[in-house]
């Protein structure tokens, strides 16, 4: 922004804040910054960063780009000075996927839910917008603690369709809204462009409770069932994480006993179950593929809950240390959900130190600190492919493409879940990698790579986009990653946190 635009922006922010009746401290908490930053912006002594500008536009529901004459909506990009060794330590943030599930599950509770240290990312912001639009009171107590209280009756007709279509997680409202209304419309889900991921498994699971869903133009018509006290037992046709979560949240409202077989036991499912236990819901079998839930028709409890750390972010940070051949300590790694990944890396020659285990703030998840050590990597002896937990996590698979590009020899990576994601990993070739697309699900990666800098547009899939950023850390020279919204959707301040361990990344706009 020029000086006049900065002054105009400061005045508009101050006026918008007064309209909401907020102090500078309250606005800072909503955005995830400090009150000093808000004061400086309002006094026009500093322009807003792209991240602060984006969050203010979301909070105030208005665009500020017109402050500059002839301005068009601006995209945010990253500039990376690569080829630098990393050092120091960085903490793993709380789980994105658990945070989204817990936000949806908060609708079950008539009391106040306080989620501590949740991921402050765009995906979470979209769900908060959705909840707010239907009458839920969502208040940020500080940068990462969110207080949630639903009204007696939700205003489903006022649901923010634009926010809904920017997230795939909207489908997870079907479970908690099971007994909310006899009929309502739910917008089609958006999110990553990973090809066709059918919602049919969700429909089959929720049909067990009597829910009926019909697809119409742009939305689903949902017809809620009559509440009952029946016991029910069923098998999920797909051991999907969100499918399991939807079924769990539906079961939590029914006082009968529900047994779910072939259930996912992944990290976000476990966090959801732990949260429901704080609501006095009887859940047994956590960590297994058979869950038994005895719900309650009315839940009214004031609770606070800390979601556990994110194993996908842990893998991202480990990859940063590996591709730069650096000694970096990644703290608060949820080891239970990283053991297969670490074992696979060990067989590829990866060396690391691991601390003794300690417990996450949810009182259940096991954590460790891992220090990456400079290692000479070799290609995996067998193909690398994902499996449901306790197998290698599907969201961690793309990082092995970057790691394999640093290893001597050829590695086969089989992404059997998504039909389009593997093709995005061929963008690593623009940074010097040798990635060959064999078919929509398989790539062959040959290394070691002599990384080179490049300018690349972000692919529309979260993990491949993050892989490009991590590879740029290893590429000497200056690289640019353009239009990083998809990364902001799944990571909180990833660039800034990589900078704390020696990376040189800056935000910029055209």
SEFIVO-574001 format. One record per residue (C-alpha): residue in three letters; x, y, z. Coordinates in steps of 0.05 Angstrom, whole numbers, plus 32768, in hexadecimal, padded with zeros to 4 digits. Layout:
BEGIN
ALAXYZ...
//
This chain:
BEGIN
UNK800080008000UNK801680487FF4UNK80178079802FUNK7FD180948020UNK7FB4804E801AUNK7FD6803B805CUNK7FB68077807EUNK7F7280688060UNK7F78801F8075UNK7F89803380BDUNK7F4C806080C1UNK7F1E802A80A4UNK7F387FF680D5UNK7F2D80248110UNK7EE6803380F8UNK7ED67FEA80ECUNK7EF17FD78130UNK7EC6800D8152UNK7E897FF2812DUNK7E947FAD814CUNK7EA27FCC8190UNK7EE67FAB8194UNK7F257FC281B6UNK7F687FBE8192UNK7F787F8181BDUNK7F377F5E81A6UNK7F457F6C815DUNK7F8C7F538165UNK7F727F128184UNK7F417F08814AUNK7F797F118117UNK7FB07EED813CUNK7FE07F288145UNK7FF27F5A817CUNK7FCE7F988193UNK800D7FC08184UNK80077FAB813AUNK7FBE7FC18139UNK7FD180048159UNK8008800F8125UNK7FD87FFE80ECUNK7FA2802D8105UNK7FD58065810FUNK7FED805980C8UNK8035804D80DEUNK8039800980BBUNK80127FE98081UNK7FEF7FA7808FUNK80127F67807BUNK7FEF7F3D8046UNK7FD97F0C807CUNK7FBD7F4180AAUNK7F9A7F62806EUNK7F7A7F20805AUNK7F627F1280A1UNK7F457F5780A9UNK7F1F7F518068UNK7F027F108082UNK7EF07F2C80C7UNK7ED17F6D80AEUNK7EB17F4F8070UNK7ECD7F858041UNK7F057F8D800EUNK7F3D7FBF801AUNK7F627FB57FD8UNK7F3B7FEF7FB9UNK7F61801F7FE6UNK7F9680217FB0UNK7F7C80417F71UNK7F6D800F7F3BUNK7F817FD57F68UNK7F697F8F7F5AUNK7F637F587F8EUNK7FAA7F437F9FUNK7FC67EFD7FA6UNK7FFA7EED7FDAUNK803B7ECC7FC5UNK807B7EB37FE7UNK80C37EC47FD4UNK80F57E907FECUNK81417E997FF0UNK81567E507FEFUNK81957E287FFAUNK819B7E3D8043UNK81A77E0C807CUNK81727E0B80B2UNK817E7E0780FDUNK815A7E0F813FUNK81177DF48157UNK80CE7DFD8144UNK808D7DE38164UNK80587DBC813FUNK80157DE18140UNK7FD27DC18151UNK7FAF7D96811DUNK7F8A7DB880E5UNK7F5D7D7C80D9UNK7F4E7D738123UNK7F3E7DBD812BUNK7F0B7DBA80F2UNK7EEA7D7C810FUNK7EE67D9B8154UNK7EC67DDA8138UNK7E907DB08118UNK7E887D868157UNK7E7E7DC48181UNK7E387DC98164UNK7E267D8C818DUNK7E327DB381CDUNK7DFE7DE481EAUNK7E337DFC821BUNK7E727E23820CUNK7EAC7E0181E9UNK7EF17E2181EDUNK7F247E0581BDUNK7F6B7E1581D3UNK7FA47E2181A2UNK7F7E7E0D8164UNK7F9C7E15811FUNK7F907E5D8107UNK7F8B7E4D80BDUNK7F5D7E5E8084UNK7F387E1B8088UNK7F277E2A80D1UNK7F147E7280BFUNK7EE27E58808BUNK7EC17E2980BEUNK7EBE7E6280F1UNK7E9C7E8D80BCUNK7E6B7E5480AEUNK7E5A7E4B80F8UNK7E537E968102UNK7E247E9C80C7UNK7DF37E6A80E7UNK7DF37E8D812AUNK7E2D7E6E8150UNK7E547E9F817DUNK7E9E7E96816EUNK7ECE7EC28194UNK7F1A7EC18190UNK7F347EC881D7UNK7F7A7ED381BCUNK7F9F7EC1817DUNK7F907E768181UNK7F5B7E6981B7UNK7F137E68819DUNK7ED47E6981C7UNK7E967E4C81A6UNK7E4D7E4D81BDUNK7E137E3A8191UNK7DCC7E578195UNK7D907E2E81A9UNK7D7C7E2B815FUNK7DAC7E308125UNK7D9A7E5D80EAUNK7DAD7E2B80B4UNK7D8A7E53807DUNK7DBF7E8B8087UNK7DFB7E5E807CUNK7E347E828059UNK7E367E5D8016UNK7E767E7F7FFFUNK7E9D7E69803CUNK7E7F7E238035UNK7E957E1C7FEDUNK7EDD7E2E8000UNK7EE47DF3802EUNK7ED97DA88026UNK7ECC7DA48071UNK7E857DBD806BUNK7E707D74805EUNK7E827D6780A7UNK7E477D9080BFUNK7E177D5880ABUNK7E287D2F80E8UNK7E207D64811EUNK7DE27D8180FCUNK7DC07D3C80FAUNK7D877D4F8129UNK7D897D9A811FUNK7D547DA480E9UNK7D227D7B80C1UNK7D3B7D9B8081UNK7D747DC9806BUNK7DA57DD58032UNK7DF07DCB8037UNK7E1C7DEB8001UNK7E4A7DBE7FD8UNK7E907DB77FF7UNK7ECE7DD77FD9UNK7F177DD37FF0UNK7F537DB37FCEUNK7F4F7D9F7F85UNK7F617D557F8DUNK7F307D377F5CUNK7EED7D187F6CUNK7EE67D047FB5UNK7EA07CE87FBBUNK7E747CFA7FF6UNK7E4F7CB97FEFUNK7E727C98802BUNK7E587CD18056UNK7E127CC6803CUNK7E157C7B8049UNK7E2D7C858090UNK7DFA7CBA80A3UNK7DC27C938081UNK7DCA7C6280BBUNK7DAD7C9980E8UNK7D747CA980B7UNK7D937CE68096UNK7D7F7CF1804EUNK7DA87D1B801EUNK7D987D2E7FD5UNK7DC67D537FA6UNK7DAA7D917F85UNK7DC97DCA7F5DUNK7DFF7DE67F89UNK7DE87DC77FCAUNK7DD07D897FEFUNK7D897D858008UNK7D8E7D66804DUNK7D527D46806FUNK7D5D7D3880B9UNK7D427CF980DBUNK7D197CF4811AUNK7D447CEA8158UNK7D447CA38174UNK7D617C7981ACUNK7D747C3E8180UNK7DB47C168184UNK7DD77C108140UNK7E147BF08124UNK7E307BF980DEUNK7E6F7BF480B4UNK7E8C7C2F808FUNK7E987C1F8046UNK7ED47C4E8047UNK7F037C578082UNK7F067CA18077UNK7F177CD480ADUNK7EDE7D06809FUNK7EAC7CCE8093UNK7EBD7CB080D7UNK7EB87CF480F8UNK7E747D0280D9UNK7E5A7CBF80F2UNK7E777CCB8138UNK7E577D0F813DUNK7E147CF38128UNK7E1A7CBB815BUNK7E2B7CEC8193UNK7DE47D088190UNK7DC17CC48197UNK7DB87CA581DBUNK7DB97C5F81BDUNK7DFB7C3B81B4UNK7E1C7C438170UNK7E537C148159UNK7E7C7C2C811DUNK7EA87BF880FBUNK7EE17C0580CAUNK7EE77C4980EBUNK7F247C7480E0UNK7F527C78811DUNK7F7B7CB38102UNK7F927CEE812CUNK7F587D1D811EUNK7F257CE6812EUNK7F477CD88170UNK7F477D228182UNK7EFC7D268172UNK7EEF7CEA819FUNK7F177D0881D8UNK7EEF7D4881D2UNK7EAD7D2381D3UNK7EC47D008213UNK7ECB7D458233UNK7E827D4F8221UNK7E727D0F8248UNK7E657CE68209UNK7E787C9D8214UNK7EAA7C8B81DDUNK7ED17C4A81DEUNK7F017C2A81ADUNK7F287C6A81A0UNK7F667C598176UNK7F457C1B8159UNK7F197C0F811CUNK7EDC7C008146UNK7EBD7C3A816CUNK7E827C35819CUNK7E5E7C7581ADUNK7E247C8081DEUNK7E0C7CC681D2UNK7DE17CF981F5UNK7DA47D1B81D9UNK7DB77D5C81FBUNK7DFE7D728209UNK7E087DB18233UNK7E4F7DB5824FUNK7E817DED8255UNK7EC37DCE823FUNK7F087DE18226UNK7F317DB481F9UNK7F777DB581DBUNK7F7C7D928197UNK7FBD7D6C818EUNK7FF67D7D8161UNK7FF37D718115UNK801B7D3680FAUNK80167D5380B3UNK80367D9480C9UNK806A7D6B80EFUNK807A7D4780AEUNK807E7D8A8089UNK80B07DA680BBUNK80D97D6580BBUNK80DC7D69806FUNK80F77DB08074UNK81317D96809EUNK813C7D5A8070UNK813D7D7E802DUNK816D7DB48047UNK81997D7E8068UNK81947DA580A9UNK81937D9880F4UNK814F7DB1810BUNK81267D9E8147UNK80DB7D94813CUNK80B97D97817FUNK80757D798193UNK80727D43815DUNK80367D138167UNK80607CD48161UNK80277CA28160UNK80137CBF811CUNK805A7CC58100UNK80787C81810FUNK806F7C6380C9UNK80897CA280A8UNK80C77CA280D4UNK80D37C5880C8UNK80CF7C63807DUNK81007C9D8082UNK81307C7380ACUNK81327C3F8074UNK81437C778044UNK817F7C8A8070UNK81617CC38098UNK81837CD080DAUNK81637CF38115UNK81617CF98160UNK81217CEF8187UNK81107D0781CEUNK80EA7CE18203UNK809F7CE181FCUNK80727D138220UNK80277D21821EUNK80007D5581F6UNK7FD27D868219UNK7F967D5B8207UNK7FB27D298239UNK7FB47CF08207UNK7FE07CFA81CAUNK802A7CE581CFUNK805D7D1A81B9UNK80A87D1A81ACUNK80DC7D4B8193UNK81017D368154UNK81447D53813DUNK81547D4980F3UNK819D7D3A80E5UNK81C27D4280A3UNK81B97D00807EUNK81CB7CDE803EUNK818A7CC48022UNK817D7C897FF4UNK813F7C777FCDUNK810A7C4E7FF0UNK81127C047FE2UNK80C77BFB7FD7UNK808F7C297FC0UNK80767C5D7FF2UNK802B7C5E7FF9UNK7FF87C74802CUNK7FCA7C498057UNK7F947C59808BUNK7FB17C6480D0UNK7FDE7C4680EAUNK7FFB7C4780A4UNK801F7C808082UNK7FF17CBC8081UNK7FD47CCF803DUNK7FE27D19804BUNK802B7D09805BUNK80377CE4801AUNK80477D217FEEUNK80827D35801AUNK80A47CF48007UNK80A87D0E7FC0UNK80D37D487FD7UNK80FC7D1A8004UNK81047CE57FCEUNK811E7D1C7F9FUNK81587D257FD1UNK81677CDA7FD3UNK81957CB27FA6UNK816E7C857F77UNK81257C7E7F60UNK80E97C7C7F8FUNK80A27C687F7BUNK806B7C8E7F9EUNK80247C747F98UNK7FEC7CA57FAAUNK7FB17C767FA1UNK7F7F7CA27FC6UNK7F7E7CE07F9BUNK7F7A7CDC7F4FUNK7F977D227F41UNK7FC87D327F79UNK80057D0E7F5DUNK80077D3A7F1FUNK80127D787F4AUNK80527D5A7F65UNK80717D5D7F1FUNK80767DA87F2BUNK80B47D967F55UNK80D77D8C7F11UNK80D77DD77F08UNK81057DD97F44UNK81337DA47F26UNK81147D647F40UNK810B7D257F17UNK80C27D137F20UNK80A17CE87EECUNK80557CDF7EEAUNK80467C967EDCUNK7FFA7C9C7EE1UNK7FC87CC77F09UNK7FDC7CA37F49UNK80277C937F43UNK80677CBA7F3CUNK80AF7CA57F35UNK80E17CD37F58UNK812B7CCF7F47UNK81617CF27F70UNK818B7D107F8AUNK81737D537F6FUNK819C7D907F62UNK81667DC17F76UNK815F7E037F4FUNK81347E407F5CUNK80F47E4D7F34UNK80B37E757F34UNK80777E467F3CUNK802D7E507F45UNK80107E2C7F80UNK7FEA7DED7F6CUNK7FA37DE97F88UNK7FB37DAF7FB7UNK7FCE7DBF7FFCUNK80057D8C8008UNK80257D907FC2UNK80257DDC7FCAUNK804A7DD4800DUNK807B7DA47FECUNK808E7DD97FB9UNK809C7E0B7FF1UNK80C77DD98016UNK80EE7DC77FD7UNK80FB7E117FCBUNK81207E13800EUNK81547DE47FEFUNK81597E097FACUNK81917E3C7FAAUNK817B7E807F92UNK81387EA37F96UNK80F87E7D7F88UNK80B17E977F87UNK80727E707F9AUNK80357E967F81UNK7FEE7E987F9CUNK7FF87E737FDEUNK7FB07E747FF6UNK7FAD7E287FF6UNK7FE97E268026UNK7FC87E598054UNK7F8B7E2D8054UNK7FB17DF48076UNK7FEC7E12809AUNK7FF27E4980CEUNK802B7E7980BFUNK80557E42809FUNK80857E73807DUNK80907E9C80BCUNK809D7E5E80E5UNK80CF7E4280B2UNK80F17E8680B7UNK80FB7E7B8102UNK81297E4080F2UNK81527E6480BDUNK81287E66807EUNK81247EA78056UNK80DD7EAE803EUNK80B57EEE8033UNK806E7EFD8020UNK80607F2B7FE6UNK80287F427FB8UNK802B7F5A7F70
//
